[in-house]
Amino acid sequence: MKIPRDIEVTRQALLDMLGADKSFDVGHREFTFHGRQVMLCYVTGLIDSEVTMQVIASMLDWSDRWVIEGNPFDALKYHLAHFQVDLSDDLEQVKLQILSGLVVWLMDGEDRAFIVDLRSYPGRGPAEPDTEKTVRGSRDGYTENIIINTALTRRRIRTGDLKNEIFKVGQESQTDVAMMYIDGLANPKTVDLLRRKIKEVEVDNLTMTDKQLEEFLTGQVFNPYPLVRYTERPDVVATHLYRGMIAIIVDTSPSVILAPVTFFDHITGVEEYRQTPAVGTFLRIIRFGGMIMSVFMMPTWLLFVLHPEYLPASLSYIGPQQEGHINIILQVVIGELGIEFIRLASIHTPSAISSALGIVSAILIGQVAVDIGLFGPEVLFYVAIGTLGGFVTPSYEMGLANKMFKMFIILGVVLLGLWGYIGAVIIGFVFIATLRSFGQPYLYPLLPFNLRELMQFIIRVPTPYLYKCRKKRKHPSHSKN
């Protein structure tokens, strides 16, 4: 719908579209500018009131002091004291901009409107993410403001090749979604694929932000393994952008989506790059070992308990010394699910009483269950070791997927013993090997095999050597299809 030239008609139509009669936060002010009626329309909670008043005062002061010749609309166009001023003749677009936090200026007798970016979204300042802490390094992290998030990344990548494409997703919510990549490093085919997928998203709202968008982009249903990576650290995003990945930022979410990714991308942490290459390699090996233990320790122990004939003589001490009154299989299942109960409870527990939750979990539940003979101490021990191994996995989503893989192996052991153990591992490996993240093989560089790239994931390569290697290639390995 085109903007009517009669400001009275425009006012009524626009305020009806915004629901101003029932929404207290939709406001409008009217002024006179060189004999022309001017109306401002805005959402009070989304604008910077102080800056808005300065712009209005500057306009009125200029109107009182100077005599203009010609069209007052053109004079206002060139004298609005702000950096970002756009024009629009579409009333629907004007409504959308107002609801996005911008201020719209309408003038009587004109079929165009000024759109001035005076937004000031409510939110917190940049702070270090709770799930990605590091001993050394920056303490800033992404917030729920898309403007701040893009600025935090731009501060680290000062090149014109860094591109930020903006989209509106959600027919009702009209959520801002930014796709960020470095031109010349990101694979153009992957960029086009993600751009097309974002544009094709059909949904009323995107209130669950990035996770809801991920489901449209990846189409995951039964696959628990994450095909994208989440991070709240700008330095991590900047590093991955230089590796040819693409970042997707959704307004109102502090998490940023990185794609395409591999299995190995999920198990590398920021702390490894804040230490020397030798220490970083040591930490990476420990992390790999902890992740492997979290998946295979409990199923392997259960296999030896149920089938002691497979246990070597040198490991004859392995097995429950106190079996408990509950069947060993049920003990393992209850122990694994109990850890998930505690984890979910800790998420919803206020930080002031989180320590009390730990005491209740460790003493009243764990120790008492052993003392009264319901559980064997070995079961709780291996459950705890597996849980700690899962916590060292940098990607929260990967940790949950590995948990499901472990339960699948336990099921195979219970049903078919050794062959169930082997079969479950093979099925899981084949399943992961068939996954692709936007064309990128999920197990690359293991499948297809690339020794040099694989060693870079196992060993923390010194930055100068890594830089020289990447300078020889036009696109990094992550941008290959």
Protein Blocks (a to p, Z undefined) as FASTA:
>chain_A
ZZdfblklmmmmmmmmnommmmmkbccddddeehiacdddddfklccfklmmmmmmmmmm
mmmmpccehjfklmmmmmcccfbdcddfbfklmmmmmmnopacdddehiabdcdddfbdc
edddddddfklccfbdcfbdcdfbfklmmmmmmmmmccfklccddddehjklopacdddd
dehjacfklmmmmmmmmmmpccfbdflmmmmmmmmmnopaklmbdfbdcdfbfklmmmmm
mnopacdddehiabdcdddddfklmmccfklmmpcfklmmmmmmmmmmmmmmmmmmmmmm
mmmmmmmmlpcfklmmgccfbgbjadfklmmmmmmmmmmmmmmmmmmpcfklmmmmmmmm
mmmmmmmmmmnomacfklmmmmmmmmmmmmmpmblklmmmmmmmmmmmmmmmmmnommlm
mmmmmmmmmmmmmpceehiafkbckbccdfklmmmmmpccdfklmmmmmmmpmbdfklpZ
Z
